[in-house]
Every structure is written in structure tokens, then in C-alpha cells.
Amino acid sequence: MVAIGIAIGVFVVVAAVLLLVLMSRGRGGTDLVARLGAAAAPRREPSRPAPRPAVRTADRLPLLTALLQNLPWWEEVQLELLRAGILLKPSELLVGIFLSAILGAGLGYLLLRGVLGSLLFLLLGAAVPWIWVKAKQAKRNRDLMNQLPDTIDLVATALRSGFSFLRAVQLIASQMQPPIADEFRRLAQEVQMGMSMDDALDNLVERTRCYDLELLVAAVQIHLTVGGNLSEILDNISGTIRERVRLQGEIAAATAEGRMSAAVLIAMPFAIAMIINVINPGYIRPLFSTPMGLGMTLMAGVLMGIGAMVIRRMVEIDV
């Protein structure tokens, strides 16, 4: 019991430290974006010498990055990290997955005293960083969707005042809060560095994969091609998005019970197994040390996955 408690404590502490390092590295990337924005802005003569800021290393694993950056999945993983707002290199995420998998395998061996248990916990540990990335993506997408109506209203107001669309984008970058401000700041920087507005808007859609933002981008691209009253179009899009956000909130409230039931049903077998193993060590070991037990465990996992997908399809309603 003491060994199990120590193992769990060590795993939690090391996993927390690893997560904090990854999160601090991602926040450090925001400083990099700010420095890029400052570099793109007109330079002013300072009234007095400013202290030189500390330089943050852009890549902590340059050798591993050099080995992996030519692989076909490198760009896709980098894009997934950008969609989550995590400015890490795929090599750094890979190291995090490796360390989490090793910690999970060690915890599984201490708890279940078997190779199969270690393998199961290794897979679970390897999935934790990727689950964290996907959770950050979902949260960032929700934040973008909630900020879009006010953003579109601000763009329409700026256009009525006589501003160009690029100046309206810069206004959004300076007046709004992240994550929408970060995306529009990057859009403005790409245009200032020589990219066409149409290509920069396509990159914005590719980075975010937000349907509501695609409406804004489509309207702007059509305006750049054929002209028209863009501010009026944006007002209509803003009203449509506000209505969609309201309906999605009502749907989320109506399906909250189903989503909670799914979470409880999925977590319950794991929680009961851990409790039984603590109360009576070795009682569930045959599930991971015998062919029949392994087959039953795999079948249960498959059925749980199917059930989770069915419940998810039931509670997901597109608006």
C-alpha cells in the first residue's frame, strides 16, 4: 500500500511538472508573437535606452527537430498545436508524450505487477498530452466563436468610419482579447510581410477551422473580388452568428445530462477497478495477466468506445 501510494504521488507530481513546463512554454510563445508584432510596427526613437529583454530560445530540442521536421506528419502536428494556441514544436510534444508514456508504464507496473498492465498504462499515459491538446483546441474554438459577433461588429464599424480592412484587422488585434486578437495580429503580420490578403485569410481559416469565421472570411474575399457594401453584409453575418451561439447554448444546456451520463459511465469502470485494487490487491490482476482476462478487457474497451460514440452522436446537434 505504501509503495502504491508513493508511486501515485510521484506520477502525479512529475506529470504536473511536465504539464506546467509545456504550458509555460506555450505562454512564452505568446511573447514571441508580441515581439513579431512590435517588429512589424513602425520604429520609434526611444527617449532613453530601454533594458534589453531576455532572449527565449525558440526551440529547446533543435537536434530532434532537425531529424523530424522532414517527416510527412510534422506540418500537420504543428498545425494542430497552433489550433490549440500552444506554440510548441512537434518535437517538444513528442518528448512530452514519451515521458508521460514512461511514467504511465511505471505506474501500471507498480499497481498491477504485470507487463500487460504496464502496456495498458503506457498507452493511457501516451494519450494524455494529445488529449490535453484536443481539449485546448475545443476551448479555443469556443472562445473564438463567442468573440466573433463583437469582432464582426467592430470591423463593420471601422469600415463605416472609412478604415481599410487591413486597418480594421489591426484594430481588432489591438482592442480585442485573445484568442481572436492573436489570430488577427498574425493575419496583419502576414499581409505586412508581403502575403496577399486572400492567402492570409485562407491561412486564418486553416489555422482555426471555425465555421463562423469562415463566413466572415468568405464575405471579405467576395468583397475583395467583386466589391459591394461589406459593412452591411457583416451586420447580417453578425446577427446570424449571434443566433447560432444562442441556439448552441440552449442545446448544450438541454444535452448536459446526457453528456454527464456518458462521462460517468466511462469513468466508473476505471474508478471501481482502482478502488478494488487498493482494497484487495491482486484481485483484478487476472484481467491483465491471462489470455481470457485480456480478451475480456479488450472487448469491454471496444464496447465502451462504441457506447461513447453513440452517446456523442446523440447529444451533438449541428446548428
URSUL-V106293 format. One record per residue. RES is the residue in three letters. SS is DSSP state (helix for helix, strand for strand, loop for the rest). Layout:
RES:SS  RES:SS
This chain:
MET:loop  VAL:helix  ALA:helix  ILE:helix  GLY:helix  ILE:helix  ALA:helix  ILE:helix  GLY:helix  VAL:helix  PHE:helix  VAL:helix  VAL:helix  VAL:helix  ALA:helix  ALA:helix  VAL:helix  LEU:helix  LEU:helix  LEU:helix  VAL:helix  LEU:helix  MET:helix  SER:helix  ARG:helix  GLY:helix  ARG:helix  GLY:helix  GLY:helix  THR:helix  ASP:helix  LEU:helix  VAL:helix  ALA:helix  ARG:helix  LEU:helix  GLY:helix  ALA:helix  ALA:helix  ALA:helix  ALA:loop  PRO:loop  ARG:loop  ARG:loop  GLU:loop  PRO:loop  SER:loop  ARG:loop  PRO:loop  ALA:loop  PRO:loop  ARG:loop  PRO:loop  ALA:loop  VAL:loop  ARG:loop  THR:loop  ALA:loop  ASP:loop  ARG:loop  LEU:loop  PRO:helix  LEU:helix  LEU:helix  THR:helix  ALA:helix  LEU:helix  LEU:helix  GLN:loop  ASN:loop  LEU:loop  PRO:loop  TRP:loop  TRP:helix  GLU:helix  GLU:helix  VAL:helix  GLN:helix  LEU:helix  GLU:helix  LEU:helix  LEU:helix  ARG:helix  ALA:loop  GLY:loop  ILE:loop  LEU:loop  LEU:loop  LYS:loop  PRO:helix  SER:helix  GLU:helix  LEU:helix  LEU:helix  VAL:helix  GLY:helix  ILE:helix  PHE:helix  LEU:helix  SER:helix  ALA:helix  ILE:helix  LEU:helix  GLY:helix  ALA:helix  GLY:helix  LEU:helix  GLY:helix  TYR:helix  LEU:helix  LEU:helix  LEU:helix  ARG:loop  GLY:loop  VAL:helix  LEU:helix  GLY:helix  SER:helix  LEU:helix  LEU:helix  PHE:helix  LEU:helix  LEU:helix  LEU:helix  GLY:helix  ALA:helix  ALA:helix  VAL:helix  PRO:helix  TRP:helix  ILE:helix  TRP:helix  VAL:helix  LYS:helix  ALA:helix  LYS:helix  GLN:helix  ALA:helix  LYS:helix  ARG:helix  ASN:helix  ARG:helix  ASP:helix  LEU:helix  MET:helix  ASN:helix  GLN:helix  LEU:helix  PRO:helix  ASP:helix  THR:helix  ILE:helix  ASP:helix  LEU:helix  VAL:helix  ALA:helix  THR:helix  ALA:helix  LEU:helix  ARG:helix  SER:loop  GLY:loop  PHE:loop  SER:loop  PHE:helix  LEU:helix  ARG:helix  ALA:helix  VAL:helix  GLN:helix  LEU:helix  ILE:helix  ALA:helix  SER:helix  GLN:helix  MET:loop  GLN:loop  PRO:loop  PRO:loop  ILE:helix  ALA:helix  ASP:helix  GLU:helix  PHE:helix  ARG:helix  ARG:helix  LEU:helix  ALA:helix  GLN:helix  GLU:helix  VAL:helix  GLN:helix  MET:loop  GLY:loop  MET:loop  SER:loop  MET:helix  ASP:helix  ASP:helix  ALA:helix  LEU:helix  ASP:helix  ASN:helix  LEU:helix  VAL:helix  GLU:helix  ARG:helix  THR:helix  ARG:loop  CYS:loop  TYR:helix  ASP:helix  LEU:helix  GLU:helix  LEU:helix  LEU:helix  VAL:helix  ALA:helix  ALA:helix  VAL:helix  GLN:helix  ILE:helix  HIS:helix  LEU:helix  THR:helix  VAL:helix  GLY:loop  GLY:loop  ASN:loop  LEU:helix  SER:helix  GLU:helix  ILE:helix  LEU:helix  ASP:helix  ASN:helix  ILE:helix  SER:helix  GLY:helix  THR:helix  ILE:helix  ARG:helix  GLU:helix  ARG:helix  VAL:helix  ARG:helix  LEU:helix  GLN:helix  GLY:helix  GLU:helix  ILE:helix  ALA:helix  ALA:helix  ALA:helix  THR:loop  ALA:helix  GLU:helix  GLY:helix  ARG:helix  MET:helix  SER:helix  ALA:helix  ALA:helix  VAL:helix  LEU:helix  ILE:helix  ALA:helix  MET:helix  PRO:helix  PHE:helix  ALA:helix  ILE:helix  ALA:helix  MET:helix  ILE:helix  ILE:helix  ASN:helix  VAL:helix  ILE:helix  ASN:loop  PRO:loop  GLY:loop  TYR:loop  ILE:loop  ARG:loop  PRO:helix  LEU:helix  PHE:helix  SER:helix  THR:loop  PRO:helix  MET:helix  GLY:helix  LEU:helix  GLY:helix  MET:helix  THR:helix  LEU:helix  MET:helix  ALA:helix  GLY:helix  VAL:helix  LEU:helix  MET:helix  GLY:helix  ILE:helix  GLY:helix  ALA:helix  MET:helix  VAL:helix  ILE:helix  ARG:helix  ARG:helix  MET:helix  VAL:helix  GLU:loop  ILE:loop  ASP:loop  VAL:loop
